C-alpha cells in the first residue's frame, strides 16, 4: 500500500468514525480547528466535509474529505494541502453555467489555528 493510499484510507476512516460516534455536521458556515487531528464536520453544498490538520515542521498539512450528503448521492473526494502561517486554500463544488450556484470551502491558517469557511455565491442576474 502506498503512502498516499494509506493517508486516504486513514482520512476515510476518520470521517467514518466521526459519523459513527454520532458527530453531527455543523450547520454553521465556519469552523475553527485549533488542535492537530481534532477534526470537525460541516455541511458543504449538498455534502458533508470533514477537515483536520497535522503538523509537518513549519507547515500544517490540511486534509478535507468530502462525503455524500443525506441523499447518499455522489462520490467521496479528498483534498490535501500544506499551509504555512498566513496561507489559505480554496475548494469548490458545483457551479457550471451562468445560472449555477457556486459553493466554496476556504481554509485559512493563522498561527496555530485553521479556519474553515463555506461561502455560497448565487448566480449573477443581468439587469
N, CA, C and O atoms as a GROMACS GRO file, in nm:
protein
  508
    1UNK      N    1   0.086  -0.117   0.000
    1UNK     CA    2   0.000   0.000   0.000
    1UNK      C    3   0.090   0.123   0.000
    1UNK      O    4   0.184   0.131   0.079
    2UNK      N    5   0.063   0.217  -0.086
    2UNK     CA    6   0.146   0.337  -0.095
    2UNK      C    7   0.113   0.434   0.017
    2UNK      O    8   0.010   0.423   0.084
    3UNK      N    9   0.202   0.529   0.035
    3UNK     CA   10   0.182   0.631   0.139
    3UNK      C   11   0.053   0.710   0.115
    3UNK      O   12  -0.022   0.738   0.209
    4UNK      N   13   0.028   0.746  -0.012
    4UNK     CA   14  -0.092   0.821  -0.046
    4UNK      C   15  -0.217   0.739  -0.016
    4UNK      O   16  -0.315   0.791   0.038
    5UNK      N   17  -0.214   0.611  -0.051
    5UNK     CA   18  -0.328   0.524  -0.025
    5UNK      C   19  -0.352   0.511   0.124
    5UNK      O   20  -0.467   0.513   0.169
    6UNK      N   21  -0.244   0.496   0.203
    6UNK     CA   22  -0.259   0.487   0.348
    6UNK      C   23  -0.320   0.614   0.404
    6UNK      O   24  -0.407   0.608   0.491
    7UNK      N   25  -0.276   0.730   0.356
    7UNK     CA   26  -0.330   0.857   0.403
    7UNK      C   27  -0.478   0.870   0.368
    7UNK      O   28  -0.558   0.912   0.451
    8UNK      N   29  -0.512   0.833   0.245
    8UNK     CA   30  -0.652   0.841   0.202
    8UNK      C   31  -0.738   0.746   0.285
    8UNK      O   32  -0.849   0.781   0.324
    9UNK      N   33  -0.686   0.626   0.310
    9UNK     CA   34  -0.760   0.530   0.391
    9UNK      C   35  -0.779   0.582   0.533
    9UNK      O   36  -0.888   0.570   0.589
   10UNK      N   37  -0.674   0.639   0.591
   10UNK     CA   38  -0.684   0.693   0.727
   10UNK      C   39  -0.786   0.805   0.734
   10UNK      O   40  -0.864   0.812   0.828
   11UNK      N   41  -0.785   0.894   0.634
   11UNK     CA   42  -0.880   1.005   0.633
   11UNK      C   43  -1.023   0.955   0.618
   11UNK      O   44  -1.114   1.006   0.684
   12UNK      N   45  -1.042   0.855   0.533
   12UNK     CA   46  -1.175   0.799   0.514
   12UNK      C   47  -1.223   0.734   0.644
   12UNK      O   48  -1.340   0.748   0.681
   13UNK      N   49  -1.133   0.663   0.711
   13UNK     CA   50  -1.170   0.601   0.838
   13UNK      C   51  -1.202   0.706   0.944
   13UNK      O   52  -1.295   0.688   1.023
   14UNK      N   53  -1.126   0.816   0.945
   14UNK     CA   54  -1.155   0.924   1.040
   14UNK      C   55  -1.294   0.981   1.014
   14UNK      O   56  -1.371   1.002   1.107
   15UNK      N   57  -1.324   1.007   0.888
   15UNK     CA   58  -1.455   1.062   0.854
   15UNK      C   59  -1.565   0.965   0.895
   15UNK      O   60  -1.668   1.006   0.950
   16UNK      N   61  -1.544   0.836   0.867
   16UNK     CA   62  -1.644   0.736   0.904
   16UNK      C   63  -1.660   0.728   1.056
   16UNK      O   64  -1.771   0.714   1.106
   17UNK      N   65  -1.549   0.739   1.128
   17UNK     CA   66  -1.555   0.734   1.274
   17UNK      C   67  -1.633   0.851   1.330
   17UNK      O   68  -1.710   0.835   1.424
   18UNK      N   69  -1.613   0.969   1.273
   18UNK     CA   70  -1.687   1.086   1.321
   18UNK      C   71  -1.837   1.066   1.305
   18UNK      O   72  -1.915   1.104   1.393
   19UNK      N   73  -1.878   1.007   1.193
   19UNK     CA   74  -2.020   0.983   1.172
   19UNK      C   75  -2.070   0.870   1.262
   19UNK      O   76  -2.181   0.878   1.314
   20UNK      N   77  -1.989   0.767   1.281
   20UNK     CA   78  -2.030   0.651   1.360
   20UNK      C   79  -2.049   0.686   1.507
   20UNK      O   80  -2.137   0.629   1.572
   21UNK      N   81  -1.968   0.778   1.561
   21UNK     CA   82  -1.982   0.811   1.702
   21UNK      C   83  -2.086   0.919   1.727
   21UNK      O   84  -2.100   0.970   1.838
   22UNK      N   85  -2.158   0.952   1.622
   22UNK     CA   86  -2.268   1.045   1.640
   22UNK      C   87  -2.230   1.190   1.620
   22UNK      O   88  -2.307   1.279   1.655
   23UNK      N   89  -2.113   1.216   1.565
   23UNK     CA   90  -2.074   1.355   1.539
   23UNK      C   91  -2.166   1.410   1.431
   23UNK      O   92  -2.167   1.360   1.318
   24UNK      N   93  -2.239   1.510   1.465
   24UNK     CA   94  -2.330   1.570   1.369
   24UNK      C   95  -2.262   1.684   1.297
   24UNK      O   96  -2.191   1.763   1.360
   25UNK      N   97  -2.281   1.696   1.166
   25UNK     CA   98  -2.221   1.808   1.095
   25UNK      C   99  -2.279   1.939   1.145
   25UNK      O  100  -2.397   1.948   1.179
   26UNK      N  101  -2.196   2.037   1.150
   26UNK     CA  102  -2.240   2.168   1.195
   26UNK      C  103  -2.318   2.237   1.084
   26UNK      O  104  -2.283   2.226   0.966
   27UNK      N  105  -2.422   2.308   1.120
   27UNK     CA  106  -2.496   2.386   1.023
   27UNK      C  107  -2.426   2.520   1.001
   27UNK      O  108  -2.465   2.598   0.914
   28UNK      N  109  -2.324   2.546   1.081
   28UNK     CA  110  -2.251   2.672   1.069
   28UNK      C  111  -2.178   2.679   0.936
   28UNK      O  112  -2.149   2.576   0.874
   29UNK      N  113  -2.149   2.799   0.895
   29UNK     CA  114  -2.074   2.817   0.771
   29UNK      C  115  -1.926   2.839   0.799
   29UNK      O  116  -1.849   2.865   0.707
   30UNK      N  117  -1.886   2.828   0.926
   30UNK     CA  118  -1.744   2.840   0.958
   30UNK      C  119  -1.711   2.756   1.081
   30UNK      O  120  -1.794   2.738   1.170
   31UNK      N  121  -1.590   2.706   1.083
   31UNK     CA  122  -1.539   2.627   1.194
   31UNK      C  123  -1.395   2.667   1.220
   31UNK      O  124  -1.328   2.723   1.134
   32UNK      N  125  -1.349   2.638   1.340
   32UNK     CA  126  -1.210   2.668   1.376
   32UNK      C  127  -1.145   2.540   1.428
   32UNK      O  128  -1.197   2.477   1.520
   33UNK      N  129  -1.032   2.503   1.369
   33UNK     CA  130  -0.956   2.387   1.412
   33UNK      C  131  -0.833   2.437   1.486
   33UNK      O  132  -0.752   2.510   1.428
   34UNK      N  133  -0.817   2.398   1.613
   34UNK     CA  134  -0.706   2.452   1.691
   34UNK      C  135  -0.615   2.344   1.750
   34UNK      O  136  -0.520   2.376   1.822
   35UNK      N  137  -0.643   2.217   1.720
   35UNK     CA  138  -0.558   2.108   1.766
   35UNK      C  139  -0.534   2.011   1.651
   35UNK      O  140  -0.628   1.979   1.578
   36UNK      N  141  -0.410   1.963   1.633
   36UNK     CA  142  -0.384   1.864   1.528
   36UNK      C  143  -0.472   1.740   1.547
   36UNK      O  144  -0.494   1.696   1.660
   37UNK      N  145  -0.520   1.685   1.439
   37UNK     CA  146  -0.602   1.564   1.434
   37UNK      C  147  -0.738   1.579   1.502
   37UNK      O  148  -0.811   1.480   1.514
   38UNK      N  149  -0.773   1.697   1.546
   38UNK     CA  150  -0.905   1.721   1.605
   38UNK      C  151  -0.996   1.770   1.494
   38UNK      O  152  -1.008   1.890   1.471
   39UNK      N  153  -1.060   1.678   1.426
   39UNK     CA  154  -1.140   1.712   1.310
   39UNK      C  155  -1.277   1.768   1.345
   39UNK      O  156  -1.324   1.759   1.458
   40UNK      N  157  -1.338   1.826   1.244
   40UNK     CA  158  -1.473   1.880   1.256
   40UNK      C  159  -1.545   1.855   1.124
   40UNK      O  160  -1.483   1.852   1.018
   41UNK      N  161  -1.676   1.839   1.132
   41UNK     CA  162  -1.757   1.811   1.014
   41UNK      C  163  -1.862   1.920   0.999
   41UNK      O  164  -1.923   1.963   1.097
   42UNK      N  165  -1.884   1.962   0.876
   42UNK     CA  166  -1.985   2.064   0.847
   42UNK      C  167  -2.047   2.035   0.712
   42UNK      O  168  -1.994   1.956   0.634
   43UNK      N  169  -2.159   2.100   0.683
   43UNK     CA  170  -2.220   2.087   0.552
   43UNK      C  171  -2.143   2.171   0.451
   43UNK      O  172  -2.101   2.283   0.480
   44UNK      N  173  -2.125   2.114   0.333
   44UNK     CA  174  -2.055   2.180   0.223
   44UNK      C  175  -2.137   2.152   0.098
   44UNK      O  176  -2.131   2.042   0.042
   45UNK      N  177  -2.214   2.252   0.054
   45UNK     CA  178  -2.310   2.235  -0.056
   45UNK      C  179  -2.410   2.129  -0.012
   45UNK      O  180  -2.473   2.143   0.094
   46UNK      N  181  -2.427   2.022  -0.090
   46UNK     CA  182  -2.521   1.915  -0.054
   46UNK      C  183  -2.447   1.794   0.001
   46UNK      O  184  -2.496   1.681  -0.007
   47UNK      N  185  -2.328   1.817   0.057
   47UNK     CA  186  -2.242   1.710   0.107
   47UNK      C  187  -2.194   1.741   0.248
   47UNK      O  188  -2.224   1.847   0.304
   48UNK      N  189  -2.119   1.647   0.304
   48UNK     CA  190  -2.052   1.668   0.432
   48UNK      C  191  -1.903   1.688   0.404
   48UNK      O  192  -1.847   1.622   0.317
   49UNK      N  193  -1.840   1.777   0.477
   49UNK     CA  194  -1.695   1.796   0.466
   49UNK      C  195  -1.635   1.781   0.606
   49UNK      O  196  -1.675   1.849   0.700
   50UNK      N  197  -1.539   1.690   0.617
   50UNK     CA  198  -1.466   1.671   0.742
   50UNK      C  199  -1.325   1.722   0.722
   50UNK      O  200  -1.258   1.683   0.626
   51UNK      N  201  -1.279   1.808   0.810
   51UNK     CA  202  -1.146   1.867   0.797
   51UNK      C  203  -1.066   1.845   0.924
   51UNK      O  204  -1.120   1.846   1.035
   52UNK      N  205  -0.936   1.825   0.907
   52UNK     CA  206  -0.842   1.818   1.018
   52UNK      C  207  -0.705   1.857   0.965
   52UNK      O  208  -0.687   1.871   0.844
   53UNK      N  209  -0.610   1.875   1.055
   53UNK     CA  210  -0.473   1.903   1.010
   53UNK      C  211  -0.373   1.828   1.096
   53UNK      O  212  -0.401   1.791   1.210
   54UNK      N  213  -0.254   1.809   1.039
   54UNK     CA  214  -0.140   1.755   1.111
   54UNK      C  215  -0.027   1.856   1.097
   54UNK      O  216  -0.029   1.939   1.005
   55UNK      N  217   0.070   1.850   1.186
   55UNK     CA  218   0.183   1.943   1.181
   55UNK      C  219   0.300   1.875   1.112
   55UNK      O  220   0.340   1.765   1.149
   56UNK      N  221   0.354   1.943   1.010
   56UNK     CA  222   0.469   1.894   0.935
   56UNK      C  223   0.574   2.004   0.934
   56UNK      O  224   0.574   2.089   0.844
   57UNK      N  225   0.662   2.003   1.032
   57UNK     CA  226   0.763   2.108   1.051
   57UNK      C  227   0.691   2.242   1.069
   57UNK      O  228   0.612   2.256   1.162
   58UNK      N  229   0.718   2.340   0.983
   58UNK     CA  230   0.656   2.472   0.998
   58UNK      C  231   0.519   2.479   0.932
   58UNK      O  232   0.446   2.577   0.951
   59UNK      N  233   0.482   2.377   0.855
   59UNK     CA  234   0.355   2.379   0.782
   59UNK      C  235   0.252   2.289   0.847
   59UNK      O  236   0.284   2.195   0.920
   60UNK      N  237   0.126   2.320   0.820
   60UNK     CA  238   0.015   2.234   0.861
   60UNK      C  239  -0.033   2.162   0.736
   60UNK      O  240  -0.064   2.226   0.635
   61UNK      N  241  -0.041   2.030   0.742
   61UNK     CA  242  -0.098   1.952   0.633
   61UNK      C  243  -0.247   1.942   0.659
   61UNK      O  244  -0.290   1.877   0.754
   62UNK      N  245  -0.327   2.008   0.575
   62UNK     CA  246  -0.472   2.006   0.592
   62UNK      C  247  -0.531   1.896   0.504
   62UNK      O  248  -0.487   1.874   0.391
   63UNK      N  249  -0.630   1.827   0.558
   63UNK     CA  250  -0.698   1.720   0.486
   63UNK      C  251  -0.847   1.746   0.495
   63UNK      O  252  -0.903   1.757   0.604
   64UNK      N  253  -0.912   1.755   0.380
   64UNK     CA  254  -1.057   1.773   0.374
   64UNK      C  255  -1.114   1.653   0.299
   64UNK      O  256  -1.078   1.629   0.183
   65UNK      N  257  -1.202   1.579   0.364
   65UNK     CA  258  -1.271   1.468   0.299
   65UNK      C  259  -1.416   1.509   0.279
   65UNK      O  260  -1.486   1.541   0.375
   66UNK      N  261  -1.459   1.508   0.154
   66UNK     CA  262  -1.596   1.544   0.120
   66UNK      C  263  -1.672   1.414   0.090
   66UNK      O  264  -1.634   1.339   0.001
   67UNK      N  265  -1.777   1.390   0.166
   67UNK     CA  266  -1.856   1.268   0.153
   67UNK      C  267  -1.996   1.302   0.106
   67UNK      O  268  -2.042   1.415   0.121
   68UNK      N  269  -2.066   1.203   0.047
   68UNK     CA  270  -2.203   1.228   0.005
   68UNK      C  271  -2.288   1.279   0.122
   68UNK      O  272  -2.266   1.244   0.237
   69UNK      N  273  -2.385   1.362   0.088
   69UNK     CA  274  -2.474   1.420   0.189
   69UNK      C  275  -2.585   1.325   0.227
   69UNK      O  276  -2.575   1.205   0.204
   70UNK      N  277  -2.692   1.378   0.287
   70UNK     CA  278  -2.802   1.296   0.335
   70UNK      C  279  -2.867   1.209   0.227
   70UNK      O  280  -2.919   1.101   0.257
   71UNK      N  281  -2.864   1.254   0.102
   71UNK     CA  282  -2.925   1.176  -0.005
   71UNK      C  283  -2.837   1.060  -0.050
   71UNK      O  284  -2.882   0.975  -0.127
   72UNK      N  285  -2.711   1.056  -0.005
   72UNK     CA  286  -2.621   0.947  -0.039
   72UNK      C  287  -2.567   0.949  -0.180
   72UNK      O  288  -2.501   0.854  -0.222
   73UNK      N  289  -2.595   1.055  -0.255
   73UNK     CA  290  -2.550   1.061  -0.394
   73UNK      C  291  -2.412   1.124  -0.404
   73UNK      O  292  -2.375   1.209  -0.323
   74UNK      N  293  -2.338   1.081  -0.504
   74UNK     CA  294  -2.206   1.137  -0.529
   74UNK      C  295  -2.095   1.050  -0.474
   74UNK      O  296  -2.118   0.959  -0.395
   75UNK      N  297  -1.975   1.080  -0.517
   75UNK     CA  298  -1.857   1.005  -0.475
   75UNK      C  299  -1.779   1.084  -0.372
   75UNK      O  300  -1.779   1.208  -0.375
   76UNK      N  301  -1.712   1.014  -0.280
   76UNK     CA  302  -1.627   1.087  -0.185
   76UNK      C  303  -1.507   1.148  -0.257
   76UNK      O  304  -1.460   1.095  -0.357
   77UNK      N  305  -1.460   1.259  -0.204
   77UNK     CA  306  -1.342   1.327  -0.259
   77UNK      C  307  -1.253   1.365  -0.142
   77UNK      O  308  -1.299   1.380  -0.029
   78UNK      N  309  -1.125   1.382  -0.172
   78UNK     CA  310  -1.034   1.426  -0.067
   78UNK      C  311  -0.937   1.529  -0.123
   78UNK      O  312  -0.885   1.514  -0.233
   79UNK      N  313  -0.914   1.635  -0.044
   79UNK     CA  314  -0.821   1.742  -0.081
   79UNK      C  315  -0.715   1.752   0.028
   79UNK      O  316  -0.748   1.758   0.146
   80UNK      N  317  -0.589   1.754  -0.012
   80UNK     CA  318  -0.479   1.764   0.083
   80UNK      C  319  -0.393   1.883   0.042
   80UNK      O  320  -0.364   1.902  -0.076
   81UNK      N  321  -0.354   1.962   0.140
   81UNK     CA  322  -0.274   2.081   0.112
   81UNK      C  323  -0.180   2.106   0.228
   81UNK      O  324  -0.201   2.057   0.339
   82UNK      N  325  -0.077   2.184   0.203
   82UNK     CA  326   0.018   2.224   0.306
   82UNK      C  327   0.009   2.375   0.320
   82UNK      O  328   0.030   2.449   0.224
   83UNK      N  329  -0.021   2.422   0.442
   83UNK     CA  330  -0.037   2.565   0.465
   83UNK      C  331   0.066   2.618   0.563
   83UNK      O  332   0.082   2.564   0.673
   84UNK      N  333   0.136   2.723   0.523
   84UNK     CA  334   0.222   2.796   0.615
   84UNK      C  335   0.139   2.902   0.684
   84UNK      O  336   0.024   2.927   0.645
   85UNK      N  337   0.195   2.965   0.786
   85UNK     CA  338   0.123   3.070   0.857
   85UNK      C  339   0.083   3.181   0.760
   85UNK      O  340   0.168   3.232   0.686
   86UNK      N  341  -0.045   3.218   0.759
   86UNK     CA  342  -0.095   3.324   0.672
   86UNK      C  343  -0.141   3.275   0.535
   86UNK      O  344  -0.193   3.355   0.457
   87UNK      N  345  -0.123   3.147   0.504
   87UNK     CA  346  -0.164   3.095   0.373
   87UNK      C  347  -0.306   3.040   0.379
   87UNK      O  348  -0.360   3.012   0.486
   88UNK      N  349  -0.367   3.024   0.260
   88UNK     CA  350  -0.502   2.970   0.251
   88UNK      C  351  -0.515   2.880   0.129
   88UNK      O  352  -0.432   2.883   0.038
   89UNK      N  353  -0.621   2.800   0.128
   89UNK     CA  354  -0.654   2.714   0.016
   89UNK      C  355  -0.805   2.720  -0.002
   89UNK      O  356  -0.879   2.739   0.094
   90UNK      N  357  -0.851   2.704  -0.126
   90UNK     CA  358  -0.994   2.713  -0.155
   90UNK      C  359  -1.035   2.598  -0.245
   90UNK      O  360  -0.967   2.567  -0.343
   91UNK      N  361  -1.148   2.536  -0.212
   91UNK     CA  362  -1.203   2.425  -0.289
   91UNK      C  363  -1.348   2.459  -0.323
   91UNK      O  364  -1.416   2.526  -0.245
   92UNK      N  365  -1.395   2.414  -0.440
   92UNK     CA  366  -1.533   2.443  -0.476
   92UNK      C  367  -1.600   2.320  -0.534
   92UNK      O  368  -1.534   2.231  -0.588
   93UNK      N  369  -1.732   2.317  -0.522
   93UNK     CA  370  -1.813   2.211  -0.583
   93UNK      C  371  -1.928   2.276  -0.657
   93UNK      O  372  -1.973   2.386  -0.622
   94UNK      N  373  -1.976   2.206  -0.759
   94UNK     CA  374  -2.090   2.256  -0.835
   94UNK      C  375  -2.056   2.381  -0.912
   94UNK      O  376  -1.940   2.421  -0.922
   95UNK      N  377  -2.157   2.442  -0.965
   95UNK     CA  378  -2.140   2.571  -1.028
   95UNK      C  379  -2.097   2.569  -1.172
   95UNK      O  380  -1.991   2.623  -1.205
   96UNK      N  381  -2.174   2.508  -1.260
   96UNK     CA  382  -2.146   2.511  -1.402
   96UNK      C  383  -2.252   2.596  -1.471
   96UNK      O  384  -2.371   2.579  -1.445
   97UNK      N  385  -2.211   2.685  -1.556
   97UNK     CA  386  -2.305   2.768  -1.630
   97UNK      C  387  -2.334   2.900  -1.561
   97UNK      O  388  -2.296   2.922  -1.446
   98UNK      N  389  -2.403   2.987  -1.633
   98UNK     CA  390  -2.431   3.122  -1.584
   98UNK      C  391  -2.528   3.127  -1.467
   98UNK      O  392  -2.520   3.218  -1.385
   99UNK      N  393  -2.620   3.031  -1.458
   99UNK     CA  394  -2.722   3.034  -1.353
   99UNK      C  395  -2.694   2.939  -1.237
   99UNK      O  396  -2.783   2.910  -1.157
  100UNK      N  397  -2.572   2.890  -1.229
  100UNK     CA  398  -2.539   2.791  -1.126
  100UNK      C  399  -2.499   2.857  -0.994
  100UNK      O  400  -2.440   2.965  -0.991
  101UNK      N  401  -2.533   2.789  -0.886
  101UNK     CA  402  -2.490   2.831  -0.753
  101UNK      C  403  -2.352   2.770  -0.729
  101UNK      O  404  -2.332   2.650  -0.751
  102UNK      N  405  -2.258   2.850  -0.684
  102UNK     CA  406  -2.122   2.803  -0.657
  102UNK      C  407  -2.100   2.803  -0.506
  102UNK      O  408  -2.132   2.899  -0.437
  103UNK      N  409  -2.044   2.693  -0.456
  103UNK     CA  410  -2.015   2.682  -0.313
  103UNK      C  411  -1.866   2.656  -0.297
  103UNK      O  412  -1.810   2.566  -0.359
  104UNK      N  413  -1.802   2.738  -0.212
  104UNK     CA  414  -1.657   2.728  -0.192
  104UNK      C  415  -1.627   2.702  -0.044
  104UNK      O  416  -1.694   2.756   0.044
  105UNK      N  417  -1.526   2.619  -0.020
  105UNK     CA  418  -1.475   2.595   0.114
  105UNK      C  419  -1.335   2.654   0.119
  105UNK      O  420  -1.247   2.614   0.043
  106UNK      N  421  -1.316   2.750   0.208
  106UNK     CA  422  -1.186   2.817   0.219
  106UNK      C  423  -1.123   2.783   0.353
  106UNK      O  424  -1.184   2.801   0.458
  107UNK      N  425  -0.999   2.733   0.348
  107UNK     CA  426  -0.921   2.706   0.468
  107UNK      C  427  -0.815   2.814   0.480
  107UNK      O  428  -0.747   2.846   0.382
  108UNK      N  429  -0.801   2.869   0.599
  108UNK     CA  430  -0.701   2.975   0.621
  108UNK      C  431  -0.629   2.949   0.752
  108UNK      O  432  -0.691   2.932   0.857
  109UNK      N  433  -0.496   2.946   0.744
  109UNK     CA  434  -0.416   2.924   0.865
  109UNK      C  435  -0.366   3.056   0.920
  109UNK      O  436  -0.308   3.138   0.848
  110UNK      N  437  -0.390   3.077   1.049
  110UNK     CA  438  -0.337   3.192   1.121
  110UNK      C  439  -0.276   3.138   1.250
  110UNK      O  440  -0.348   3.095   1.340
  111UNK      N  441  -0.143   3.141   1.259
  111UNK     CA  442  -0.075   3.088   1.377
  111UNK      C  443  -0.100   2.940   1.392
  111UNK      O  444  -0.071   2.862   1.302
  112UNK      N  445  -0.156   2.900   1.507
  112UNK     CA  446  -0.182   2.758   1.536
  112UNK      C  447  -0.327   2.719   1.509
  112UNK      O  448  -0.373   2.616   1.558
  113UNK      N  449  -0.398   2.800   1.432
  113UNK     CA  450  -0.539   2.775   1.406
  113UNK      C  451  -0.565   2.770   1.255
  113UNK      O  452  -0.508   2.847   1.178
  114UNK      N  453  -0.653   2.678   1.215
  114UNK     CA  454  -0.701   2.672   1.077
  114UNK      C  455  -0.850   2.702   1.081
  114UNK      O  456  -0.926   2.634   1.151
  115UNK      N  457  -0.893   2.802   1.007
  115UNK     CA  458  -1.035   2.836   0.998
  115UNK      C  459  -1.090   2.783   0.867
  115UNK      O  460  -1.025   2.793   0.762
  116UNK      N  461  -1.209   2.726   0.874
  116UNK     CA  462  -1.279   2.676   0.755
  116UNK      C  463  -1.406   2.757   0.739
  116UNK      O  464  -1.487   2.766   0.831
  117UNK      N  465  -1.425   2.814   0.621
  117UNK     CA  466  -1.544   2.894   0.592
  117UNK      C  467  -1.608   2.845   0.463
  117UNK      O  468  -1.540   2.824   0.363
  118UNK      N  469  -1.740   2.828   0.465
  118UNK     CA  470  -1.815   2.792   0.345
  118UNK      C  471  -1.884   2.918   0.295
  118UNK      O  472  -1.954   2.987   0.370
  119UNK      N  473  -1.864   2.947   0.167
  119UNK     CA  474  -1.923   3.066   0.105
  119UNK      C  475  -2.006   3.021  -0.014
  119UNK      O  476  -1.959   2.944  -0.098
  120UNK      N  477  -2.130   3.068  -0.022
  120UNK     CA  478  -2.218   3.036  -0.133
  120UNK      C  479  -2.233   3.160  -0.221
  120UNK      O  480  -2.267   3.268  -0.173
  121UNK      N  481  -2.206   3.142  -0.350
  121UNK     CA  482  -2.220   3.252  -0.446
  121UNK      C  483  -2.342   3.224  -0.533
  121UNK      O  484  -2.347   3.125  -0.606
  122UNK      N  485  -2.440   3.312  -0.524
  122UNK     CA  486  -2.560   3.298  -0.606
  122UNK      C  487  -2.532   3.343  -0.748
  122UNK      O  488  -2.440   3.422  -0.771
  123UNK      N  489  -2.609   3.293  -0.844
  123UNK     CA  490  -2.588   3.334  -0.983
  123UNK      C  491  -2.604   3.485  -0.998
  123UNK      O  492  -2.686   3.548  -0.932
  124UNK      N  493  -2.524   3.540  -1.086
  124UNK     CA  494  -2.536   3.683  -1.114
  124UNK      C  495  -2.656   3.703  -1.206
  124UNK      O  496  -2.673   3.633  -1.305
  125UNK      N  497  -2.738   3.800  -1.169
  125UNK     CA  498  -2.854   3.830  -1.252
  125UNK      C  499  -2.822   3.947  -1.342
  125UNK      O  500  -2.757   4.044  -1.301
  126UNK      N  501  -2.868   3.938  -1.464
  126UNK     CA  502  -2.846   4.051  -1.555
  126UNK      C  503  -2.960   4.150  -1.538
  126UNK      O  504  -3.076   4.112  -1.522
  127UNK      N  505  -2.925   4.276  -1.540
  127UNK     CA  506  -3.028   4.378  -1.519
  127UNK      C  507  -3.059   4.454  -1.644
  127UNK      O  508  -3.144   4.543  -1.642
   0.00000   0.00000   0.00000
